[in-house]
Amino acid sequence: MNIQRDHLRRFFEQIKTLSFWQRIFRWGQIRKLSYEAYDEFQKLMMVLNAAEESRSASAVLNKENEHLSAAKDKLSNELDLLKQKIQQLERENAELSKENIVFKQSEKDRLIQYEKNVENLNSVKRDIQADRQKEMDDRQRQEIARLEAMKETWAQHEETVRNVIKDICERNTIEYVEEVPFKGKPDNTIKICDEFLIFDAKSPSSDDLKNFPLYIKQQTESVKKYVKQEGVHRHIFLVIPSNTVEAIKKFSYNMGDYNVYVVTLDVLEPLMLTLQRIEEYEFVNQLSPEERENICRIIGKFAHMTKRRVQIDHYFAKQFMEIITKCEIDLPQDVLEKVVEFEHSEKLNPPQEKRAKQISSKELEADAEKIQKEMEGKGVVFPTSLQRDMKSLPLYKGEEVESDH
């Protein structure tokens, strides 16, 4: 009986040359071929059973049977190996699938997180830009308010000077002249010892102070028309707002026939009181040149000290405003809120000035000594030379200190 063994042979040939990828991707063909080879193997077994009656055929069949058995064992082993590899590949494929799912989920999470971070960053950027714009707007509003207040002060300066001078005259029995008997109409005129003293109010025309010194210089020349009049004192005073002092570099002008002094509201009362002392002399002609020089020196010192004090106050006011601005910008929000809370709880109560009460130099001296003792009690001791210099001040001895100018 002739049995075809092509399928069986091809099956073994393919098994021998089978690669890893062929085992994975061509396993269906191999399995089909194995079935066909197995059919041939069954037919061959039938032939071997039929040939047992023939010894010669039996020997051949036994030999082939041995080969087939060996091939079967080998194929069985290879099948076991293939099954193991397939299982391994299935496990690896399952793990790769899980990793792929995890990777896709992680990528999705990263994309969502990235979009959230971008949105947060844009939100912070918008907040910063809004805060910066608000800060700029606040500063602009503050500057506009400051300029408006400054302009309002300047616009009312002439009226303010008139009211202050009238109030000083009323409190110190100084004659305020409403209508002058000479040509011209100065802003304010007082009469001391039968002489007319002129106080003209001068303020800037705009918030640009660069041209204000030149304007003052021009005004020192324009007041010459008053000095030519009979009975007009040869000292003319130009009263400027206190917040323009920093723009002024020169405060006294010697114009030859007369002198012009630039003063502020703060100096008016001590200046007028000093001028009033001239009335203590029965006749002005009785004043010696030295006495006149002393009076001028006192007036000059009053003017210098007042202007210097105003200048220092303005300097520290700017420094304090810068510190306040830095606190609002640089301090953390929670710290700033705590600072504001403490600020609201603080209160300053400077000594109240009473109209009928004179400020006593002896009381000031006693207060100064009390403060000095308290400082010494706390371990703060001034050098001897500084104490000696302090004792030489008019506050202690009532002496006149000559001006540095």
SVG drawing of the C-alpha trace seen along z (x, -y; Angstrom):
<svg xmlns="http://www.w3.org/2000/svg" viewBox="-8 -160 43 173">
<polyline fill="none" stroke="black" stroke-width="0.4" points="0.0,0.0 1.5,-3.2 1.0,-6.1 1.9,-9.7 4.2,-11.3 4.6,-14.7 2.8,-16.5 4.7,-14.7 8.0,-15.5 7.2,-19.1 6.0,-19.3 9.4,-18.1 11.3,-20.3 9.4,-23.4 9.8,-22.4 13.6,-22.1 13.9,-25.5 11.1,-27.2 12.3,-30.7 11.0,-32.5 8.7,-34.9 7.4,-32.1 6.5,-30.2 4.5,-33.3 2.9,-34.5 2.7,-31.2 1.7,-28.9 -1.7,-28.4 -0.1,-27.0 2.2,-24.8 -0.8,-23.5 -2.7,-22.7 0.4,-21.0 0.8,-19.1 -2.8,-17.8 -2.1,-16.7 1.2,-15.1 -0.6,-13.4 -3.1,-11.9 -0.2,-10.6 1.3,-9.3 -2.0,-7.5 -2.1,-6.0 1.5,-5.0 0.7,-3.3 -2.1,-1.4 0.4,-0.3 2.8,0.8 0.1,2.8 -0.8,4.4 2.8,5.2 3.4,7.0 2.6,10.3 5.6,9.8 8.9,10.0 10.8,8.0 8.1,5.4 7.9,5.6 11.6,4.7 11.3,1.8 8.1,0.6 9.7,1.0 12.6,-1.0 10.4,-3.7 8.3,-3.4 11.4,-4.1 12.2,-7.1 8.6,-8.3 8.7,-7.8 11.9,-9.7 10.5,-12.4 7.3,-12.3 9.2,-12.8 11.3,-15.5 8.2,-17.2 6.4,-16.8 9.4,-18.4 9.4,-21.2 5.7,-21.6 6.2,-21.9 8.9,-24.5 6.7,-26.3 3.8,-26.3 6.1,-27.7 7.3,-30.4 3.8,-31.2 2.7,-31.5 5.8,-33.7 4.9,-35.9 1.3,-36.0 2.5,-37.1 4.8,-39.7 2.1,-40.9 -0.3,-41.2 2.4,-43.2 3.1,-45.4 -0.6,-46.0 -0.8,-47.0 2.2,-49.3 0.8,-50.8 -2.5,-51.5 -0.6,-53.0 1.6,-55.0 -1.4,-56.4 -3.1,-57.2 0.0,-58.8 0.5,-60.8 -3.1,-62.0 -2.6,-62.9 0.6,-64.8 -1.2,-66.6 -4.0,-67.6 -1.5,-68.6 0.4,-70.6 -2.7,-72.4 -3.5,-73.1 0.0,-74.5 -0.2,-76.7 -3.6,-78.0 -2.2,-78.6 0.8,-80.4 -1.4,-82.5 -3.6,-83.3 -0.6,-84.3 0.7,-86.4 -2.7,-88.1 -2.8,-88.7 0.7,-90.2 -0.1,-92.4 -3.4,-93.5 -1.5,-94.2 1.2,-96.1 -1.4,-98.1 -3.3,-98.8 -0.1,-99.9 0.7,-102.2 -2.8,-103.5 -2.7,-104.1 0.6,-105.9 -0.7,-107.9 -3.8,-108.8 -1.7,-109.7 0.6,-111.9 -2.4,-113.6 -4.0,-114.1 -0.7,-115.5 -0.4,-117.9 -4.0,-118.9 -3.6,-119.6 -0.4,-121.5 -2.1,-123.6 -5.1,-124.2 -2.6,-125.3 -0.9,-127.7 -4.2,-129.0 -5.3,-129.9 -1.8,-131.0 -2.5,-134.7 -5.6,-134.5 -3.9,-132.2 -1.0,-134.7 -3.4,-137.6 -5.3,-135.7 -2.2,-134.6 -0.7,-138.1 -4.0,-139.6 -4.2,-137.0 -0.6,-137.8 -1.4,-141.5 -4.5,-141.0 -2.8,-138.8 0.2,-141.1 -1.3,-144.6 0.4,-145.2 -1.3,-147.6 -2.5,-145.9 -2.9,-148.5 -5.9,-147.7 -5.5,-150.7 -1.9,-152.0 -1.4,-155.8 1.1,-155.3 1.0,-154.2 0.6,-150.5 -1.3,-147.8 0.9,-145.3 -0.7,-142.1 -0.1,-142.8 1.2,-145.8 1.8,-146.3 2.9,-149.5 5.6,-149.4 7.2,-152.6 5.6,-154.7 7.1,-152.6 5.2,-150.4 6.5,-146.8 5.3,-144.9 4.7,-141.2 3.8,-140.0 2.5,-136.5 4.2,-134.6 3.3,-131.1 4.1,-129.1 1.8,-129.3 2.1,-125.5 3.3,-122.3 6.7,-122.7 9.0,-124.5 11.9,-124.8 11.0,-128.4 9.9,-129.4 13.4,-130.7 13.6,-132.9 10.1,-134.2 11.1,-135.1 14.2,-136.9 12.0,-138.9 9.7,-139.8 12.7,-141.1 13.1,-143.7 9.4,-144.5 9.0,-145.5 11.3,-148.4 8.2,-150.5 7.2,-150.2 10.6,-151.2 10.5,-154.5 7.3,-155.5 7.6,-157.6 7.5,-155.8 8.1,-152.3 10.6,-150.2 13.6,-149.1 13.2,-145.5 10.6,-143.7 9.4,-140.2 8.1,-137.7 6.1,-135.0 6.2,-131.6 4.4,-128.2 6.4,-125.9 6.3,-123.1 8.3,-125.2 11.3,-125.8 13.3,-122.9 13.2,-124.8 14.6,-128.0 18.4,-128.3 18.6,-131.9 16.5,-133.5 17.9,-137.0 18.7,-139.6 20.7,-142.8 19.3,-145.1 21.4,-148.1 18.8,-150.5 16.7,-147.8 16.7,-144.2 14.3,-141.4 13.9,-138.3 12.1,-135.1 10.2,-133.6 7.5,-131.1 4.4,-131.2 6.2,-129.5 8.6,-132.5 6.0,-135.3 5.1,-135.5 8.7,-135.4 9.8,-137.8 7.0,-140.3 7.5,-140.1 11.2,-140.8 10.4,-143.8 7.9,-145.0 10.8,-145.3 11.9,-148.4 9.0,-150.2 10.7,-149.9 12.9,-152.8 11.4,-156.2 12.9,-157.2 14.2,-155.0 17.2,-157.3 18.3,-156.3 19.3,-152.9 23.0,-152.7 24.5,-150.9 25.4,-148.0 21.9,-147.8 20.4,-147.8 22.9,-145.1 21.9,-143.0 18.2,-143.3 19.0,-142.3 21.1,-139.4 18.2,-138.2 15.8,-138.4 18.2,-136.6 18.7,-133.9 14.9,-133.5 14.5,-133.2 17.4,-130.7 16.3,-128.5 12.7,-128.4 13.6,-127.6 16.1,-125.0 13.5,-123.4 11.0,-123.4 13.6,-122.0 14.5,-119.2 10.8,-118.4 10.2,-118.1 13.2,-115.8 12.1,-113.5 8.5,-113.6 9.8,-112.2 11.8,-109.5 8.9,-108.5 6.6,-108.3 9.2,-106.1 9.3,-103.8 5.5,-103.6 5.4,-102.8 8.1,-100.1 6.2,-98.5 3.0,-98.3 5.0,-96.7 7.7,-94.6 6.0,-93.3 4.1,-89.9 0.4,-90.4 -0.1,-88.8 2.7,-90.9 1.3,-94.1 -2.2,-93.4 -0.7,-93.0 1.3,-96.3 -1.9,-98.1 -3.7,-96.6 -0.9,-98.0 -1.0,-101.3 -4.7,-101.7 -4.1,-101.1 -1.4,-103.9 -2.1,-107.5 0.1,-110.6 -0.9,-113.4 1.6,-116.3 1.3,-119.1 -1.6,-121.4 -0.8,-125.1 -3.0,-127.6 -3.5,-131.0 -3.0,-132.9 -0.1,-130.8 3.5,-131.6 6.0,-128.8 8.5,-129.2 12.1,-128.7 12.6,-127.6 10.0,-124.8 11.8,-123.7 15.1,-123.7 13.6,-121.6 12.1,-119.2 15.5,-118.9 17.3,-118.2 14.6,-115.6 15.1,-113.8 18.9,-113.9 18.6,-112.3 16.3,-109.6 18.8,-108.8 21.7,-108.7 19.6,-106.4 19.3,-104.0 23.0,-104.1 22.9,-106.7 25.5,-109.3 26.5,-112.2 30.2,-113.2 31.3,-116.0 32.1,-118.2 28.6,-117.8 27.0,-118.6 29.2,-121.7 28.1,-122.7 24.5,-122.2 24.9,-124.3 26.2,-127.2 22.9,-127.3 20.6,-130.3 18.1,-127.9 20.4,-127.6 22.1,-131.0 19.9,-133.3 22.8,-134.3 22.6,-135.2 24.3,-132.8 25.6,-134.4 24.3,-133.1 26.6,-131.1 25.8,-133.4"/>
</svg>
